[in-house]
């Protein structure tokens, strides 16, 4: 292996090792991830309340509860 190739491979390995070591220190959720979850939940709630599917789900749950409590 030539010196130029050896230096390039060594440099790449050092960068890769530094990148993987830095990634393992990430723990927990970030604010962006929490915001993404909130946006998805809000979209689901709007979809359920804005359509008849919300009433359909409510009626199905109410019916099942009524049959269990008889």
PyMOL Python script that loads the backbone (N, CA, C, O; Angstrom):
from pymol import cmd

cmd.read_pdbstr("""\
ATOM      1  N   UNK A   1       0.844  -1.170   0.000  1.00  0.00           N
ATOM      2  CA  UNK A   1       0.000   0.000   0.000  1.00  0.00           C
ATOM      3  C   UNK A   1       0.893   1.238   0.000  1.00  0.00           C
ATOM      4  O   UNK A   1       1.884   1.303   0.728  1.00  0.00           O
ATOM      5  N   UNK A   2       0.539   2.191  -0.805  1.00  0.00           N
ATOM      6  CA  UNK A   2       1.354   3.402  -0.874  1.00  0.00           C
ATOM      7  C   UNK A   2       1.085   4.285   0.346  1.00  0.00           C
ATOM      8  O   UNK A   2       0.097   4.108   1.060  1.00  0.00           O
ATOM      9  N   UNK A   3       1.993   5.237   0.563  1.00  0.00           N
ATOM     10  CA  UNK A   3       1.851   6.146   1.698  1.00  0.00           C
ATOM     11  C   UNK A   3       0.572   6.974   1.593  1.00  0.00           C
ATOM     12  O   UNK A   3      -0.097   7.214   2.599  1.00  0.00           O
ATOM     13  N   UNK A   4       0.236   7.404   0.398  1.00  0.00           N
ATOM     14  CA  UNK A   4      -0.951   8.225   0.202  1.00  0.00           C
ATOM     15  C   UNK A   4      -2.197   7.421   0.555  1.00  0.00           C
ATOM     16  O   UNK A   4      -3.093   7.928   1.230  1.00  0.00           O
ATOM     17  N   UNK A   5      -2.258   6.177   0.105  1.00  0.00           N
ATOM     18  CA  UNK A   5      -3.409   5.319   0.385  1.00  0.00           C
ATOM     19  C   UNK A   5      -3.475   5.010   1.879  1.00  0.00           C
ATOM     20  O   UNK A   5      -4.558   5.040   2.464  1.00  0.00           O
ATOM     21  N   UNK A   6      -2.339   4.716   2.503  1.00  0.00           N
ATOM     22  CA  UNK A   6      -2.303   4.409   3.932  1.00  0.00           C
ATOM     23  C   UNK A   6      -2.776   5.606   4.758  1.00  0.00           C
ATOM     24  O   UNK A   6      -3.532   5.434   5.714  1.00  0.00           O
ATOM     25  N   UNK A   7      -2.346   6.804   4.404  1.00  0.00           N
ATOM     26  CA  UNK A   7      -2.793   8.014   5.111  1.00  0.00           C
ATOM     27  C   UNK A   7      -4.295   8.223   4.953  1.00  0.00           C
ATOM     28  O   UNK A   7      -4.976   8.578   5.915  1.00  0.00           O
ATOM     29  N   UNK A   8      -4.811   8.007   3.756  1.00  0.00           N
ATOM     30  CA  UNK A   8      -6.238   8.180   3.502  1.00  0.00           C
ATOM     31  C   UNK A   8      -7.063   7.182   4.310  1.00  0.00           C
ATOM     32  O   UNK A   8      -8.081   7.547   4.898  1.00  0.00           O
ATOM     33  N   UNK A   9      -6.628   5.933   4.337  1.00  0.00           N
ATOM     34  CA  UNK A   9      -7.351   4.906   5.093  1.00  0.00           C
ATOM     35  C   UNK A   9      -7.295   5.205   6.585  1.00  0.00           C
ATOM     36  O   UNK A   9      -8.302   5.069   7.280  1.00  0.00           O
ATOM     37  N   UNK A  10      -6.137   5.610   7.082  1.00  0.00           N
ATOM     38  CA  UNK A  10      -5.991   5.945   8.499  1.00  0.00           C
ATOM     39  C   UNK A  10      -6.869   7.126   8.878  1.00  0.00           C
ATOM     40  O   UNK A  10      -7.518   7.120   9.924  1.00  0.00           O
ATOM     41  N   UNK A  11      -6.883   8.131   8.027  1.00  0.00           N
ATOM     42  CA  UNK A  11      -7.706   9.316   8.278  1.00  0.00           C
ATOM     43  C   UNK A  11      -9.191   8.953   8.294  1.00  0.00           C
ATOM     44  O   UNK A  11      -9.945   9.441   9.136  1.00  0.00           O
ATOM     45  N   UNK A  12      -9.603   8.103   7.371  1.00  0.00           N
ATOM     46  CA  UNK A  12     -11.000   7.673   7.322  1.00  0.00           C
ATOM     47  C   UNK A  12     -11.363   6.876   8.569  1.00  0.00           C
ATOM     48  O   UNK A  12     -12.448   7.050   9.122  1.00  0.00           O
ATOM     49  N   UNK A  13     -10.458   6.001   9.015  1.00  0.00           N
ATOM     50  CA  UNK A  13     -10.731   5.196  10.214  1.00  0.00           C
ATOM     51  C   UNK A  13     -10.847   6.078  11.437  1.00  0.00           C
ATOM     52  O   UNK A  13     -11.732   5.866  12.266  1.00  0.00           O
ATOM     53  N   UNK A  14      -9.984   7.052  11.568  1.00  0.00           N
ATOM     54  CA  UNK A  14     -10.029   7.965  12.718  1.00  0.00           C
ATOM     55  C   UNK A  14     -11.342   8.743  12.715  1.00  0.00           C
ATOM     56  O   UNK A  14     -11.968   8.897  13.764  1.00  0.00           O
ATOM     57  N   UNK A  15     -11.763   9.232  11.560  1.00  0.00           N
ATOM     58  CA  UNK A  15     -13.031   9.965  11.477  1.00  0.00           C
ATOM     59  C   UNK A  15     -14.218   9.063  11.797  1.00  0.00           C
ATOM     60  O   UNK A  15     -15.139   9.480  12.499  1.00  0.00           O
ATOM     61  N   UNK A  16     -14.204   7.838  11.291  1.00  0.00           N
ATOM     62  CA  UNK A  16     -15.298   6.908  11.541  1.00  0.00           C
ATOM     63  C   UNK A  16     -15.382   6.560  13.024  1.00  0.00           C
ATOM     64  O   UNK A  16     -16.470   6.536  13.600  1.00  0.00           O
ATOM     65  N   UNK A  17     -14.228   6.290  13.644  1.00  0.00           N
ATOM     66  CA  UNK A  17     -14.210   5.969  15.076  1.00  0.00           C
ATOM     67  C   UNK A  17     -14.720   7.141  15.901  1.00  0.00           C
ATOM     68  O   UNK A  17     -15.469   6.940  16.857  1.00  0.00           O
ATOM     69  N   UNK A  18     -14.335   8.338  15.556  1.00  0.00           N
ATOM     70  CA  UNK A  18     -14.816   9.520  16.273  1.00  0.00           C
ATOM     71  C   UNK A  18     -16.305   9.716  16.093  1.00  0.00           C
ATOM     72  O   UNK A  18     -17.000  10.122  17.024  1.00  0.00           O
ATOM     73  N   UNK A  19     -16.798   9.431  14.903  1.00  0.00           N
ATOM     74  CA  UNK A  19     -18.240   9.577  14.626  1.00  0.00           C
ATOM     75  C   UNK A  19     -19.040   8.554  15.407  1.00  0.00           C
ATOM     76  O   UNK A  19     -20.069   8.897  15.990  1.00  0.00           O
ATOM     77  N   UNK A  20     -18.597   7.310  15.435  1.00  0.00           N
ATOM     78  CA  UNK A  20     -19.358   6.273  16.141  1.00  0.00           C
ATOM     79  C   UNK A  20     -19.288   6.463  17.647  1.00  0.00           C
ATOM     80  O   UNK A  20     -20.254   6.168  18.351  1.00  0.00           O
ATOM     81  N   UNK A  21     -18.191   6.937  18.141  1.00  0.00           N
ATOM     82  CA  UNK A  21     -18.060   7.177  19.576  1.00  0.00           C
ATOM     83  C   UNK A  21     -18.960   8.322  20.002  1.00  0.00           C
ATOM     84  O   UNK A  21     -19.578   8.259  21.065  1.00  0.00           O
ATOM     85  N   UNK A  22     -19.042   9.350  19.203  1.00  0.00           N
ATOM     86  CA  UNK A  22     -19.901  10.494  19.508  1.00  0.00           C
ATOM     87  C   UNK A  22     -21.374  10.131  19.440  1.00  0.00           C
ATOM     88  O   UNK A  22     -22.180  10.707  20.171  1.00  0.00           O
ATOM     89  N   UNK A  23     -21.744   9.194  18.585  1.00  0.00           N
ATOM     90  CA  UNK A  23     -23.138   8.792  18.429  1.00  0.00           C
ATOM     91  C   UNK A  23     -23.616   7.992  19.627  1.00  0.00           C
ATOM     92  O   UNK A  23     -24.792   8.072  19.983  1.00  0.00           O
ATOM     93  N   UNK A  24     -22.748   7.231  20.254  1.00  0.00           N
ATOM     94  CA  UNK A  24     -23.188   6.400  21.372  1.00  0.00           C
ATOM     95  C   UNK A  24     -23.525   7.232  22.601  1.00  0.00           C
ATOM     96  O   UNK A  24     -24.171   6.728  23.519  1.00  0.00           O
ATOM     97  N   UNK A  25     -23.108   8.483  22.641  1.00  0.00           N
ATOM     98  CA  UNK A  25     -23.395   9.351  23.770  1.00  0.00           C
ATOM     99  C   UNK A  25     -24.786   9.958  23.712  1.00  0.00           C
ATOM    100  O   UNK A  25     -25.235  10.551  24.693  1.00  0.00           O
ATOM    101  N   UNK A  26     -25.484   9.825  22.578  1.00  0.00           N
ATOM    102  CA  UNK A  26     -26.836  10.379  22.474  1.00  0.00           C
ATOM    103  C   UNK A  26     -27.781   9.541  23.307  1.00  0.00           C
ATOM    104  O   UNK A  26     -27.871   8.325  23.139  1.00  0.00           O
ATOM    105  N   UNK A  27     -28.478  10.202  24.201  1.00  0.00           N
ATOM    106  CA  UNK A  27     -29.446   9.493  25.033  1.00  0.00           C
ATOM    107  C   UNK A  27     -30.695  10.344  25.152  1.00  0.00           C
ATOM    108  O   UNK A  27     -30.619  11.573  25.173  1.00  0.00           O
ATOM    109  N   UNK A  28     -31.846   9.690  25.230  1.00  0.00           N
ATOM    110  CA  UNK A  28     -33.093  10.397  25.453  1.00  0.00           C
ATOM    111  C   UNK A  28     -33.641  11.037  24.194  1.00  0.00           C
ATOM    112  O   UNK A  28     -33.031  11.000  23.125  1.00  0.00           O
ATOM    113  N   UNK A  29     -34.794  11.614  24.358  1.00  0.00           N
ATOM    114  CA  UNK A  29     -35.474  12.260  23.238  1.00  0.00           C
ATOM    115  C   UNK A  29     -35.065  13.727  23.161  1.00  0.00           C
ATOM    116  O   UNK A  29     -34.785  14.367  24.175  1.00  0.00           O
ATOM    117  N   UNK A  30     -35.038  14.233  21.954  1.00  0.00           N
ATOM    118  CA  UNK A  30     -34.776  15.652  21.777  1.00  0.00           C
ATOM    119  C   UNK A  30     -36.106  16.377  21.635  1.00  0.00           C
ATOM    120  O   UNK A  30     -37.149  15.750  21.449  1.00  0.00           O
ATOM    121  N   UNK A  31     -36.062  17.681  21.722  1.00  0.00           N
ATOM    122  CA  UNK A  31     -37.283  18.487  21.606  1.00  0.00           C
ATOM    123  C   UNK A  31     -37.935  18.298  20.242  1.00  0.00           C
ATOM    124  O   UNK A  31     -39.162  18.312  20.137  1.00  0.00           O
ATOM    125  N   UNK A  32     -37.140  18.124  19.209  1.00  0.00           N
ATOM    126  CA  UNK A  32     -37.682  17.934  17.866  1.00  0.00           C
ATOM    127  C   UNK A  32     -38.456  16.623  17.781  1.00  0.00           C
ATOM    128  O   UNK A  32     -39.511  16.566  17.150  1.00  0.00           O
ATOM    129  N   UNK A  33     -37.945  15.584  18.402  1.00  0.00           N
ATOM    130  CA  UNK A  33     -38.642  14.295  18.400  1.00  0.00           C
ATOM    131  C   UNK A  33     -39.954  14.385  19.165  1.00  0.00           C
ATOM    132  O   UNK A  33     -40.969  13.847  18.724  1.00  0.00           O
ATOM    133  N   UNK A  34     -39.938  15.063  20.308  1.00  0.00           N
ATOM    134  CA  UNK A  34     -41.180  15.257  21.054  1.00  0.00           C
ATOM    135  C   UNK A  34     -42.184  16.073  20.247  1.00  0.00           C
ATOM    136  O   UNK A  34     -43.376  15.765  20.242  1.00  0.00           O
ATOM    137  N   UNK A  35     -41.711  17.101  19.572  1.00  0.00           N
ATOM    138  CA  UNK A  35     -42.590  17.921  18.739  1.00  0.00           C
ATOM    139  C   UNK A  35     -43.200  17.086  17.611  1.00  0.00           C
ATOM    140  O   UNK A  35     -44.377  17.248  17.290  1.00  0.00           O
ATOM    141  N   UNK A  36     -42.423  16.213  17.022  1.00  0.00           N
ATOM    142  CA  UNK A  36     -42.939  15.334  15.971  1.00  0.00           C
ATOM    143  C   UNK A  36     -44.035  14.420  16.481  1.00  0.00           C
ATOM    144  O   UNK A  36     -45.040  14.206  15.803  1.00  0.00           O
ATOM    145  N   UNK A  37     -43.842  13.878  17.683  1.00  0.00           N
ATOM    146  CA  UNK A  37     -44.861  13.009  18.273  1.00  0.00           C
ATOM    147  C   UNK A  37     -46.131  13.799  18.547  1.00  0.00           C
ATOM    148  O   UNK A  37     -47.232  13.318  18.282  1.00  0.00           O
ATOM    149  N   UNK A  38     -45.987  15.000  19.073  1.00  0.00           N
ATOM    150  CA  UNK A  38     -47.150  15.849  19.362  1.00  0.00           C
ATOM    151  C   UNK A  38     -47.901  16.172  18.089  1.00  0.00           C
ATOM    152  O   UNK A  38     -49.131  16.134  18.076  1.00  0.00           O
ATOM    153  N   UNK A  39     -47.193  16.488  17.019  1.00  0.00           N
ATOM    154  CA  UNK A  39     -47.839  16.806  15.739  1.00  0.00           C
ATOM    155  C   UNK A  39     -48.632  15.607  15.230  1.00  0.00           C
ATOM    156  O   UNK A  39     -49.748  15.774  14.740  1.00  0.00           O
ATOM    157  N   UNK A  40     -48.081  14.416  15.337  1.00  0.00           N
ATOM    158  CA  UNK A  40     -48.790  13.211  14.884  1.00  0.00           C
ATOM    159  C   UNK A  40     -50.040  12.981  15.721  1.00  0.00           C
ATOM    160  O   UNK A  40     -51.099  12.674  15.175  1.00  0.00           O
ATOM    161  N   UNK A  41     -49.931  13.124  17.037  1.00  0.00           N
ATOM    162  CA  UNK A  41     -51.089  12.926  17.913  1.00  0.00           C
ATOM    163  C   UNK A  41     -52.177  13.949  17.615  1.00  0.00           C
ATOM    164  O   UNK A  41     -53.356  13.600  17.549  1.00  0.00           O
ATOM    165  N   UNK A  42     -51.791  15.201  17.437  1.00  0.00           N
ATOM    166  CA  UNK A  42     -52.773  16.239  17.111  1.00  0.00           C
ATOM    167  C   UNK A  42     -53.443  15.946  15.770  1.00  0.00           C
ATOM    168  O   UNK A  42     -54.652  16.132  15.636  1.00  0.00           O
ATOM    169  N   UNK A  43     -52.688  15.497  14.793  1.00  0.00           N
ATOM    170  CA  UNK A  43     -53.273  15.162  13.486  1.00  0.00           C
ATOM    171  C   UNK A  43     -54.274  14.026  13.616  1.00  0.00           C
ATOM    172  O   UNK A  43     -55.320  14.050  12.968  1.00  0.00           O
ATOM    173  N   UNK A  44     -53.973  13.034  14.439  1.00  0.00           N
ATOM    174  CA  UNK A  44     -54.905  11.922  14.645  1.00  0.00           C
ATOM    175  C   UNK A  44     -56.166  12.401  15.345  1.00  0.00           C
ATOM    176  O   UNK A  44     -57.272  12.021  14.962  1.00  0.00           O
ATOM    177  N   UNK A  45     -56.008  13.228  16.365  1.00  0.00           N
ATOM    178  CA  UNK A  45     -57.175  13.754  17.088  1.00  0.00           C
ATOM    179  C   UNK A  45     -58.039  14.601  16.165  1.00  0.00           C
ATOM    180  O   UNK A  45     -59.265  14.492  16.207  1.00  0.00           O
ATOM    181  N   UNK A  46     -57.443  15.429  15.346  1.00  0.00           N
ATOM    182  CA  UNK A  46     -58.211  16.250  14.400  1.00  0.00           C
ATOM    183  C   UNK A  46     -58.930  15.367  13.388  1.00  0.00           C
ATOM    184  O   UNK A  46     -60.080  15.632  13.040  1.00  0.00           O
ATOM    185  N   UNK A  47     -58.263  14.327  12.918  1.00  0.00           N
ATOM    186  CA  UNK A  47     -58.885  13.415  11.958  1.00  0.00           C
ATOM    187  C   UNK A  47     -60.077  12.695  12.583  1.00  0.00           C
ATOM    188  O   UNK A  47     -61.098  12.490  11.927  1.00  0.00           O
ATOM    189  N   UNK A  48     -59.946  12.317  13.843  1.00  0.00           N
ATOM    190  CA  UNK A  48     -61.041  11.599  14.510  1.00  0.00           C
ATOM    191  C   UNK A  48     -62.203  12.537  14.813  1.00  0.00           C
ATOM    192  O   UNK A  48     -63.359  12.175  14.593  1.00  0.00           O
ATOM    193  N   UNK A  49     -61.920  13.723  15.307  1.00  0.00           N
ATOM    194  CA  UNK A  49     -63.001  14.643  15.680  1.00  0.00           C
ATOM    195  C   UNK A  49     -63.614  15.337  14.473  1.00  0.00           C
ATOM    196  O   UNK A  49     -64.769  15.759  14.530  1.00  0.00           O
ATOM    197  N   UNK A  50     -62.881  15.461  13.409  1.00  0.00           N
ATOM    198  CA  UNK A  50     -63.378  16.181  12.238  1.00  0.00           C
ATOM    199  C   UNK A  50     -64.175  15.325  11.272  1.00  0.00           C
ATOM    200  O   UNK A  50     -64.723  15.844  10.300  1.00  0.00           O
ATOM    201  N   UNK A  51     -64.250  14.036  11.517  1.00  0.00           N
ATOM    202  CA  UNK A  51     -64.979  13.149  10.619  1.00  0.00           C
ATOM    203  C   UNK A  51     -65.987  12.334  11.412  1.00  0.00           C
ATOM    204  O   UNK A  51     -66.047  12.435  12.638  1.00  0.00           O
ATOM    205  N   UNK A  52     -66.770  11.535  10.723  1.00  0.00           N
ATOM    206  CA  UNK A  52     -67.747  10.680  11.379  1.00  0.00           C
ATOM    207  C   UNK A  52     -67.113   9.461  12.037  1.00  0.00           C
ATOM    208  O   UNK A  52     -67.775   8.745  12.789  1.00  0.00           O
ATOM    209  N   UNK A  53     -65.865   9.226  11.765  1.00  0.00           N
ATOM    210  CA  UNK A  53     -65.206   8.070  12.366  1.00  0.00           C
ATOM    211  C   UNK A  53     -65.138   8.214  13.882  1.00  0.00           C
ATOM    212  O   UNK A  53     -65.173   7.220  14.608  1.00  0.00           O
ATOM    213  N   UNK A  54     -65.041   9.457  14.358  1.00  0.00           N
ATOM    214  CA  UNK A  54     -65.036   9.686  15.802  1.00  0.00           C
ATOM    215  C   UNK A  54     -66.328   9.216  16.441  1.00  0.00           C
ATOM    216  O   UNK A  54     -66.307   8.561  17.482  1.00  0.00           O
ATOM    217  N   UNK A  55     -67.465   9.551  15.815  1.00  0.00           N
ATOM    218  CA  UNK A  55     -68.758   9.110  16.336  1.00  0.00           C
ATOM    219  C   UNK A  55     -68.906   7.593  16.218  1.00  0.00           C
ATOM    220  O   UNK A  55     -69.480   6.956  17.101  1.00  0.00           O
ATOM    221  N   UNK A  56     -68.405   7.027  15.159  1.00  0.00           N
ATOM    222  CA  UNK A  56     -68.475   5.578  14.970  1.00  0.00           C
ATOM    223  C   UNK A  56     -67.701   4.861  16.076  1.00  0.00           C
ATOM    224  O   UNK A  56     -68.187   3.883  16.644  1.00  0.00           O
ATOM    225  N   UNK A  57     -66.525   5.338  16.373  1.00  0.00           N
ATOM    226  CA  UNK A  57     -65.712   4.743  17.438  1.00  0.00           C
ATOM    227  C   UNK A  57     -66.407   4.911  18.785  1.00  0.00           C
ATOM    228  O   UNK A  57     -66.460   3.975  19.583  1.00  0.00           O
ATOM    229  N   UNK A  58     -66.940   6.110  19.035  1.00  0.00           N
ATOM    230  CA  UNK A  58     -67.639   6.373  20.295  1.00  0.00           C
ATOM    231  C   UNK A  58     -68.836   5.442  20.455  1.00  0.00           C
ATOM    232  O   UNK A  58     -69.042   4.867  21.524  1.00  0.00           O
ATOM    233  N   UNK A  59     -69.614   5.297  19.405  1.00  0.00           N
ATOM    234  CA  UNK A  59     -70.792   4.430  19.466  1.00  0.00           C
ATOM    235  C   UNK A  59     -70.405   2.972  19.684  1.00  0.00           C
ATOM    236  O   UNK A  59     -71.075   2.259  20.432  1.00  0.00           O
ATOM    237  N   UNK A  60     -69.333   2.523  19.041  1.00  0.00           N
ATOM    238  CA  UNK A  60     -68.880   1.138  19.210  1.00  0.00           C
ATOM    239  C   UNK A  60     -68.421   0.890  20.640  1.00  0.00           C
ATOM    240  O   UNK A  60     -68.736  -0.147  21.224  1.00  0.00           O
ATOM    241  N   UNK A  61     -67.682   1.832  21.206  1.00  0.00           N
ATOM    242  CA  UNK A  61     -67.214   1.677  22.585  1.00  0.00           C
ATOM    243  C   UNK A  61     -68.391   1.711  23.556  1.00  0.00           C
ATOM    244  O   UNK A  61     -68.459   0.908  24.486  1.00  0.00           O
ATOM    245  N   UNK A  62     -69.314   2.641  23.335  1.00  0.00           N
ATOM    246  CA  UNK A  62     -70.499   2.736  24.198  1.00  0.00           C
ATOM    247  C   UNK A  62     -71.323   1.461  24.138  1.00  0.00           C
ATOM    248  O   UNK A  62     -71.811   0.993  25.166  1.00  0.00           O
ATOM    249  N   UNK A  63     -71.483   0.901  22.967  1.00  0.00           N
ATOM    250  CA  UNK A  63     -72.237  -0.349  22.813  1.00  0.00           C
ATOM    251  C   UNK A  63     -71.558  -1.494  23.542  1.00  0.00           C
ATOM    252  O   UNK A  63     -72.227  -2.267  24.228  1.00  0.00           O
ATOM    253  N   UNK A  64     -70.253  -1.619  23.411  1.00  0.00           N
ATOM    254  CA  UNK A  64     -69.517  -2.693  24.082  1.00  0.00           C
ATOM    255  C   UNK A  64     -69.588  -2.555  25.608  1.00  0.00           C
ATOM    256  O   UNK A  64     -69.729  -3.549  26.320  1.00  0.00           O
ATOM    257  N   UNK A  65     -69.491  -1.327  26.097  1.00  0.00           N
ATOM    258  CA  UNK A  65     -69.585  -1.090  27.543  1.00  0.00           C
ATOM    259  C   UNK A  65     -70.986  -1.449  28.014  1.00  0.00           C
ATOM    260  O   UNK A  65     -71.143  -2.052  29.076  1.00  0.00           O
ATOM    261  N   UNK A  66     -72.002  -1.090  27.246  1.00  0.00           N
ATOM    262  CA  UNK A  66     -73.383  -1.397  27.628  1.00  0.00           C
ATOM    263  C   UNK A  66     -73.618  -2.914  27.677  1.00  0.00           C
ATOM    264  O   UNK A  66     -74.337  -3.406  28.546  1.00  0.00           O
ATOM    265  N   UNK A  67     -73.014  -3.642  26.747  1.00  0.00           N
ATOM    266  CA  UNK A  67     -73.205  -5.098  26.763  1.00  0.00           C
ATOM    267  C   UNK A  67     -72.456  -5.750  27.930  1.00  0.00           C
ATOM    268  O   UNK A  67     -72.889  -6.784  28.438  1.00  0.00           O
ATOM    269  N   UNK A  68     -71.360  -5.168  28.349  1.00  0.00           N
ATOM    270  CA  UNK A  68     -70.602  -5.715  29.475  1.00  0.00           C
ATOM    271  C   UNK A  68     -71.267  -5.426  30.810  1.00  0.00           C
ATOM    272  O   UNK A  68     -71.156  -6.225  31.739  1.00  0.00           O
ATOM    273  N   UNK A  69     -71.950  -4.306  30.918  1.00  0.00           N
ATOM    274  CA  UNK A  69     -72.538  -3.900  32.207  1.00  0.00           C
ATOM    275  C   UNK A  69     -73.953  -4.436  32.397  1.00  0.00           C
ATOM    276  O   UNK A  69     -74.543  -4.203  33.451  1.00  0.00           O
ATOM    277  N   UNK A  70     -74.522  -5.143  31.423  1.00  0.00           N
ATOM    278  CA  UNK A  70     -75.883  -5.681  31.563  1.00  0.00           C
ATOM    279  C   UNK A  70     -75.909  -6.876  32.447  1.00  0.00           C
ATOM    280  O   UNK A  70     -76.973  -7.453  32.673  1.00  0.00           O
TER     281      UNK A  70
END
""", "prot")
cmd.dss("prot")
cmd.show_as("cartoon", "prot")
cmd.util.cbc("prot")
cmd.orient("prot")
